[in-house]
Structure formats: C-alpha cells, structure tokens
Amino acid sequence: MMSKKNNDPGGGTTMLLDLRRTLVQQYRSPLLKPFVCLCVFASSWFSAAAQTWIWYPGDYEIWLANEMQNRRTERGTFYPVFWRADSHYPLVDFHKEFNLAQPETVMVHAEGRYNIKLDGKAFPGTPQAIEVPAGKHKINIKVFNQAAPPAVFVKGRTIISDSSWQVTFEDKEWIDETGKASDLSATVFKHAGSWNFNSAAATPSAYKLPVTPVEAKSAEKMNGGLLVDFGKETFGFVKLQGIKGKGTISLYYGESREEALDTAASETFDRITIDQLNAADTVSPHSKALRYVNIVTDGNVQLDHASLLYEYAPLEDKGGFRCSDAEINRIYDVAKYTLHLSTREFFIDGIKRDRWIWSGDAYQSYLMNYYLMNDNETVKRTIYALRGKDPVNSHINTIMDYTFYWFMGVYDYYLYSGDKDFLVQNYGRMKSLMDFVWNRRNKNGLLEGLPGDWIFIDWATGLSKKGEVSFEQLLFARSLETMALCAELAGRGDDAAQYKTAAAKLKQKLFSIYWSDKAKALVHSRVNGQPTENVTRYANMFAIFFGYFNKQQQQDVKTSVLLNKNVPAITTPYMRFYELEALCALGEQNYVLQEMKNYWGGMLKLGATSFWEEYDPSKKGAEHYAMYGRKYGKSLCHAWGASPLYLLGKYYLGVSPTAPGFEQYEIKPALGGLKWMKGKVPTPAGTIELYCSDQEIKIQSPVGTGKLILSSRKKPVCKEGEVVSKGNSRYELRIEKHKEYRVLYKAI
C-alpha cells in the first residue's frame, strides 16, 4: 500500500449509490509564448461541435502557474517561489479511434512541431488538413514544444478534439528486428486535459485575464507627487494618460494611503522611462494590487491623469445571501469582493503578497467558491498546479499541513461537483504523495518536522512546532480516510482497505496520546515521548467538524477550549474560519454571528474594502499594516479573509451535500439571531433557493433529493410534502427537485 511505486489507476469501478452515500457521510460529518497555429479559418460545412484545445492533464495548469507566480516582484526585484518548480512534458502523443459513416476532412492545429498518423501511417510533412475515409480509424498526433505545453485543436464534421482523447508523454512503442511493431505496451494513457479554448484562434499559451477600464475616485498633489485614489482595494495596470517630456515616472503602490506615500518602504513599485515630445498614453508594465498609487516624476515629465485597467477572472456569482442585518450583508459583500480579487488564473493567497498558490489558502477558497461562484475549472487548475509532478521530494509548498489540505481538497471537489473522473484520473498522484508522507513517519508511526519540513499551522506568536504535534496527526488521519474513499472510487479495493485500517489505528493513537481528561481537550503536542500540558484550539476545533469527538467530548471542548478565553486567541481569519465552523457545527450560530460582526465588522469600521491577512483589534493606526518585520508587509486582501461566504452558506442557510454532486443533500437552516435570511447555493444542476424566517421556510431545488431538518415549537405544516417528527421538537421534510415547498413552523 505505502510503497513508492506510483500505480496509475487507469480506470475505476462504478460504486453503488448507497456505498457512495456512506463514504461521503463518513468523510465530512457536520464535516506571451512562442507557438505554432495552423490554418485558422472556418468552413461552412463544419458543424457546431464542442471542440476544444487539449493537452496532457495538469501540464497546462503547471505551466500557467509558473507564468503567474513568477510575476511577483518586491520593490522592483523578481521574487520567485521557494519550492520546486515543475514543467510540462515537451513531447506528447494524442490519439483517438473513430468510426465514420462517410469520409471526412479534418483540420489540425497545434502548439508546437507535430506529425500525424492515420492507422499507424504517417502523413508527409505537417499537414494542415487530412482526409479520413469512412470506416474505423485511429488518429495519432504527436507534438513537441519546449516553450509551452504541447496542445492540439482538431475540427472536422464529427472528428473533434475533446477530453475523450487519450494522451501520453511516454509512448513505449517499439519495433523488433523483423520490423514488427509491439502489440503489448506498458504505456499509461490519460484522458486529455482541456479548459475553455474552444476556437482555433484561442491558443492556450496566449491566454491572459481580461481587463476593463476604471476611473480614479480622486487625485491630489502630495510631496511633489500625485496621489491617486481608486476608492477601494483593486488590482490591475495603472494607465498614465497624456504623458510628455523626458525622464522617469515612479509608481509607488499602496493598499493604504500610508504605504503609497512612504516611497522608502512601500512593498511594490514600478519605474517607467519616458522620452517623447507629444502627449501619449502608457500602461504600467505589471499588474499590481493597490488602492492608492503615488506617481512621482523627475526630469520634465508631465501627465494629464491616471486611470486603471482592472484585471479580473470572469466568473459569475451563482450563490448569494441576504438577511435582516445590514452589517452582515456588508460583510458578505466585502467577503465576496475579497474572493473575486484573490481568484485569478488560480486561487491565490493575497493580491499584493504573495500572489502565489498556497495549499492552505486554496483549500479555503475551494469551499467559499462552492457557495459563491461554483467554478470547477479554477479548483481543478489549482489542484493540478499545487501537486506538480513526480517524484515527490517535499511537502506541498514545503508545509506538512498544506499537503494534507491538498488531499482534503481533492475529495471535497468530488463531493460538491460529482466529478468522479477527475478523482480517478488523479488517484496515482494522490498515492505517490501519500507514499511520501507515509515514509516520513517516525518510529512511533507519527509525523514530526524533518529537515525541509515547515510545520505552519497558523501565524501565532509563541506557537510551538516541536515534537509530534497533535494537529498534524489529526490532518494525517483525515488524509488517510480521504485516500480510502478515493481508492474505493478508483477501483483500488486493496488500497482502500489498507488506508482505512491505517486511518483507524492513527485515530486510536491520537486519542490515547493527546486526549487529556484533566484539560478535557486534546493537548497540543508530545515532546520526547511525553504529552505536553499545552492546550491550543487547532486540533480541538478540527476534531469537532471531522466528527472525531463523541457528544460529551464535543461539549467539553466547547467549554474548555472554544469558549475559554484563557486558551490563546486566534487572530488570523485563516484559523478563525475553522474556529467558527466548529462552533457552528455545535449549533452556536448566535455566538458566531456576533463574532463575525466583531471580527470582520471590526475591519470594516477601520475602512477595509477587502478583508485582511490578519486582524488584531488591539493594534492602532498604521500598526495594522505591519507584518513579517515590515511596515507594510501585511496583505489587506487575502483569500482566507472571505470565510463568511462559506459559513453563511453552509451553516446559516444550512445547505450541504451528503452525496456527490448534491445527489442527496441536507438543509438545516439556522437564523442565529437573524429575523430572516434568503439565499442561493449553487449545485452542478443549478441553484437551491431558500428563504427562512422564524415562522416560514421556502425552498426550491433543481437537483437530487434533499432533506429539510428543522426544530419547531409545534409540528410544521407543509401542503407540498409530509413533515415527519423525529422527537425532541425535531422534524424532517423530504425535498424533491423541481418542486416548491412552503413550510410554516415556530422557531425555537
């Protein structure tokens, strides 16, 4: 099971619905480059088939991540990632078999040098079109491209390129001394990767995010420069209009006014050389995060004014939330804007620093995304980019906990999307990564930091990372459970059984070592074989929504840890996300609502237009901008600050899948002190719509079979379905798709 051999799954068995449902419930309880493009034209005889550019799965995503992450600069200096950067396979074979009723002319486009074979016979040169006779045939296209991922676009009447094509980077075909080709190959084939490049002209390597013009809100002359304010946190290229003269323009960017004006300490700047007589426009060389830009000129350079080309990922909002509390609505809106800003080609951490793909940040973005944009493609691209290539020689982002978030993210993607193919196709990548983790266990079968490992957990002063930290063992156990589920879905029954056994043993060990009857909590770590007495929030709150505690332990931990002010407080939105999720899972929505108003509302009161990397109410003024020993090191737009999107969708509207793709789901609305709320939760088949007050609930759904779970002082009334009593004032109602329900009840 835990060997270093990477066994590709190839395919998988179809699981019975009741098994899939059981597995889900066990898992998450209340849980511009060079390219060649040939003959780009349209012919009237082409059908409107859904052809697209295709590539080796994960290769374009890894290449694009390299392009994006290496745009980062700090004070004019290139700032690359500090983990291994993988690359695409330069030579890829694409093939598919077709059975044609009539002959067909097929146009071929490629990014790279290529050849084409029909039934094993090569066409001379690099044809722009081939003729395929009627009957059964196999087309092979082999593409070489060192600069960008090899990709092809094929368009005929019925022969088109799509994800059903088979691809490989290692064609093990061979020919013996008689000239006979091998009829038995060890070649591993995958289904082709694709995105939305659905025309020959839309070459993948030329992709750029769109931009739209935005005017400044104000501009004022300050200290010899022009301070331009765009009114809120934003991202893009500064456009300087009406420039003339000769000299240099320096652009000092600031998420705050103080940062933009502090030319000696601002985190990012650009310098542009000007040498022109007549007035003209120019655009900054790099997209940047900013609210303010301080424009300083030397020589005799002059300009009329500045605007912005706002750069964005064109994703629509499919989910939504509104309620009786105006402050919560404002928090939701700013959280939504924060996630959009931090969603670029991938889910990144922050738009000023780092503009990298971090697994812990991305995992939270996935969950927020499922309740807002529900964009599967960004999730898949991010998962591919984080995983990179084999062999594995370090943790993802070098961080142990971030490796485990990657495993959890793969399964959650399946749960919310129902996309089993993605999971099965990537099982081999999951297995080789888990083999790496397994082989780094110590003699006790536990994990502790080894050379090259970063034990992160959270930004917290004085947080010990020594010894065997309970939080890491907890995430390890969850990841083994994830592997068991995914192995089962991939048709790897032996693997699944071994992972399930390993997870159960680790969970047993976790509680025997770390549970303290005295503290009524999991202690933080064990050092030199002895459990410490230190209690932190991390392992305890995760164990709640993982479903690892019994009911008594849940209540003990709620009192002794989550509501105990003597346990060190969490100051990052990153871990506040999980702390508040744990409290919501325990039914503390009233408490959590006030915490959201205090914490995220506190940032709004300080003028935040997007949510920050860290917020400490005890700080004053410009102290809020400092981090990492730098005056303006903190990101004022950080993806993990947008967690109210997830909390309000899952724990207030109360909608969550209990089977993949919302084939089954639960709705457990909790007003948490609100008078009313309404919202939409996106699913693969459309949005579930919900309205809830303390007397009425309205529901309609386009997907699966749902279960409304509610508490009421009297038996609820619903003309559209039968309300069933479950005792102790708890009731349930079965929700069928394409049907509207109105429930009258009396909230407790």
Stockholm file with secondary structure:
# STOCKHOLM 1.0

chainA/1-748         MMSKKNNDPGGGTTMLLDLRRTLVQQYRSPLLKPFVCLCVFASSWFSAAAQTWIWYPGDYEIWLANEMQNRRTERGTFYPVFWRADSHYPLVDFHKEFNLAQPETVMVHAEGRYNIKLDGKAFPGTPQAIEVPAGKHKINIKVFNQAAPPAVFVKGRTIISDSSWQVTFEDKEWIDETGKASDLSATVFKHAGSWNFNSAAATPSAYKLPVTPVEAKSAEKMNGGLLVDFGKETFGFVKLQGIKGKGTISLYYGESREEALDTAASETFDRITIDQLNAADTVSPHSKALRYVNIVTDGNVQLDHASLLYEYAPLEDKGGFRCSDAEINRIYDVAKYTLHLSTREFFIDGIKRDRWIWSGDAYQSYLMNYYLMNDNETVKRTIYALRGKDPVNSHINTIMDYTFYWFMGVYDYYLYSGDKDFLVQNYGRMKSLMDFVWNRRNKNGLLEGLPGDWIFIDWATGLSKKGEVSFEQLLFARSLETMALCAELAGRGDDAAQYKTAAAKLKQKLFSIYWSDKAKALVHSRVNGQPTENVTRYANMFAIFFGYFNKQQQQDVKTSVLLNKNVPAITTPYMRFYELEALCALGEQNYVLQEMKNYWGGMLKLGATSFWEEYDPSKKGAEHYAMYGRKYGKSLCHAWGASPLYLLGKYYLGVSPTAPGFEQYEIKPALGGLKWMKGKVPTPAGTIELYCSDQEIKIQSPVGTGKLILSSRKKPVCKEGEVVSKGNSRYELRIEKHKEYRVLYKAI
#=GR chainA/1-748 SS CCCSCCCCCCCCCCCCHHHHHHHHHHHSSCCCCCCCCCCCCCCTTCCCCCCCCEESTTHHHHHHHHHHHTTCEETTEECCCSSCCCCCCSEEEEEEEEEESSCEEEEEEEESEEEEEETTEECSSCCSEEEECSEEEEEEEEEECSSSCCEEEEECSSCBCSTTSEEESCCCCCBCTTSCBCSCCCCCCEECBCCSCCSTTCCGGGCCCCEEEEECSEEEEETTEEEEEEEEEEEEEEEEEEEEEEEEEEEEEESSHHHHHCTTTCSEEEEEEEEEEEEEEEECSSCEEEEEEEEEECTTCBCSEEEEEEECCCCCCCCEEEESCHHHHHHHHHHHHHHHHTBSSSBCSBTTTTCSCCHHHHHHHHHHHHHTTCCHHHHHHHHHHHHCCSSCCSCGGGBHHHHHHHHHHHHHHHHHHCCHHHHHHTHHHHHHHHHHHHTTCCTTSCCCCCTTCBCCSCCCTTCCCCSEEHHHHHHHHHHHHHHHHHHHHTTCHHHHHHHHHHHHHHHHHHHHHHEETTTTEECSEEETTEECSCCCSHHHHHHHHTTCSCHHHHHHHIIIIITCTTSCCCCSHHHHHHHHHHHHHTTCHHHHHHHHHHHHHHHHHTTCSSCCSCCCTTCCGGGGGCBTTBTTCSCSSBGGGGTHHHHIIIIISCEEESSGGGSEEEECCCCTTCSEEEEEEEETTEEEEEEEESSEEEEEESSSEEEEEEECSSCCBCTTSCEEEEETTEEEEEEETTEEEEEECCCC
#=GC SS_cons         CCCSCCCCCCCCCCCCHHHHHHHHHHHSSCCCCCCCCCCCCCCTTCCCCCCCCEESTTHHHHHHHHHHHTTCEETTEECCCSSCCCCCCSEEEEEEEEEESSCEEEEEEEESEEEEEETTEECSSCCSEEEECSEEEEEEEEEECSSSCCEEEEECSSCBCSTTSEEESCCCCCBCTTSCBCSCCCCCCEECBCCSCCSTTCCGGGCCCCEEEEECSEEEEETTEEEEEEEEEEEEEEEEEEEEEEEEEEEEEESSHHHHHCTTTCSEEEEEEEEEEEEEEEECSSCEEEEEEEEEECTTCBCSEEEEEEECCCCCCCCEEEESCHHHHHHHHHHHHHHHHTBSSSBCSBTTTTCSCCHHHHHHHHHHHHHTTCCHHHHHHHHHHHHCCSSCCSCGGGBHHHHHHHHHHHHHHHHHHCCHHHHHHTHHHHHHHHHHHHTTCCTTSCCCCCTTCBCCSCCCTTCCCCSEEHHHHHHHHHHHHHHHHHHHHTTCHHHHHHHHHHHHHHHHHHHHHHEETTTTEECSEEETTEECSCCCSHHHHHHHHTTCSCHHHHHHHIIIIITCTTSCCCCSHHHHHHHHHHHHHTTCHHHHHHHHHHHHHHHHHTTCSSCCSCCCTTCCGGGGGCBTTBTTCSCSSBGGGGTHHHHIIIIISCEEESSGGGSEEEECCCCTTCSEEEEEEEETTEEEEEEEESSEEEEEESSSEEEEEEECSSCCBCTTSCEEEEETTEEEEEEETTEEEEEECCCC
//
